Amino acid sequence: MLSNACKYAIRAVFYLAINSDESIKFGVKKIAKDLETPQPFLVKLLQQLTKNKIVSSTKGLNGGFYLNGKNKELSVCDIIKSIGSTYEFDDCFLGL
């Protein structure tokens, strides 16, 4: 099964995919409130996603997190690889 970190990361990326673009950016407070996720945990996840080029961000007054065209081409598996590992896919979910 997926870790909570992976689940939160997937939800955050989906939120940005639906609501953002290069002209509409969201801060961590807004994302955490809308997704009902712990803000300090989400900050670390978004920083990691940005470092791994899954999410884009800008600093400053009109800054925030968003997805550009290249980010939107990535898969859910890319998000999972960025946050954790893919060992969840190595074993059978039925335990066989």
N, C-alpha and C positions, 0 to 999 in steps of 0.2 A: 504494500500500500504506500501511497505517497505521504511524505512528511507534511506537517502543518506549514513549514516554510514553503514547500513547493505549492501547496494549495493556495496560500496567501499570494504567492508570486503570480500564479496563473490568474487568479481573480483580479489582481492589480493590472496585469497586462491586458486582460480582456476589457476591464473598465476603461483603460486608456485607448484601446483599439476602437471602442464604441464612441467615446466622448471627446477625444483629442485629435489634434493635427498640429502642424507647425505653427499655426496662429492661435490655437487654443491649448493652453498648458494648465496643469493642475499641480497644486502644492500637496505635500504629504498630509497636512491636516485635513484637507477636503477629501482626499482619497480614503484616508483612514476612517473618517466620519461616515462617508457614504457606504463603505464596505464593512463597517463595524469591525475593524481590525485594530490591534494594538499599534499605536503610532510609532513607538520606539523600534518595534520589531519591523514594521513596514519601512521605516527609514533605511535600516540596514539592508533589507531585501532590494529596495529600489536602487541603492548605491551599488550593490553587486550586479544588478541587472544592467545598470548604466555602464559599469566598468566592462561588462561582457557584451556590450552593444546590442542588448535586447530592447532597451528603452533609451530614449534620448532625453537630455535635460539641458536647461540653460539656467544660469545664475542671474541674479539681479532682480530689479523691481518687477519686471514682467516675466520672470523666469518660472520654471516648473518642469514637470515631467510630461512627456508626450511621445507619440509614436510617429516616425516619419515613414516614407514609402518603403525603405529597406527594412525597417523594424517590422512592418506589417507583413512582410513576406516570410517571416520566421514561423516555425511550428511550435506546438506545445512541447514537443520533445526538446527543442532548443532551450526553452524556459527551464525545464526540469534539469537538463545538463548544466545550465548556468548556476542553478541554486544548489543542487545536490549532486547525486550520482544516478546512474541508470541501473544500479544493482536491483532496484525494485522489479525490473523487467527481466532479470536473469532467472528468477525462480517462478515456479507455477503458483498462481494465486490460490489454487486448491491444496497446495502443500504436497503435491505428488512429485 
